[in-house]
Amino acid sequence: MDGSKVAHKALSTAEVREIVGDPIELVQLKVRPSLDKHCRAFIARSPFLSLGTVDANGQADVSPRGDPAGFVHVLDDHTLAVPERPGNKLADSLSNILDTGSVGLLFMVPGVEETLRVNGDGTITDDPAVLETMAVKGKTPKLAILVDVQEAFIHCAKAFRRSELWNPDGYVDPKELPSIGQVIRDQVKPPDLDTDDIDEFANEDYRTNMY
């Protein structure tokens, strides 16, 4: 492709709904306004989630979050706490939450094809009482995201079954893709760093700055 933008027809809400159809009552009723024992059990076993946020201009962003299973704490039936670990310091998710407070979480459990979706309002806290319970390897996070839960529900397994995400036979050999150093070298072209330099920096950061 030459990189030019492809023209397309944007469908209306009515046209999309006509094609998709209406959800059955059971699907509508499964959306809960709070966390129950099943949501808690899923969160307790989840070592990974995707965090969706949106800024004041409506620009969406999705960021991965991962830690030992149960790293997201259920403070009560309406409140979650997500530790903010060291990252790239762009702080896109935090900035977006400060802008709009809109948060969407998709929890995953390895080997389980269903996921847990949680939507709500986010705030940022540095409350020691919250942070001290989230220490890993002796390192306490400096911040956490609090989520006031508005919706929580289990999402069906169709996407995972179609993708066979948990099937080891489909795992990709990392050598089939360029290293992070090669990607950054090609995209940014830093004048004083080659691919090996960037890979070495990344691996050292992984080794020393996880928490």
Helices and strands as residue ranges (DSSP letters): H 13-20, H 25-29, H 37-44, E 48-54, E 60-66, E 73-76, E 79-84, H 92-100, E 102-108, E 115-125, H 128-131, G 132-134, E 143-155, H 158-163, G 168-170, G 174-176, H 180-188, H 195-208
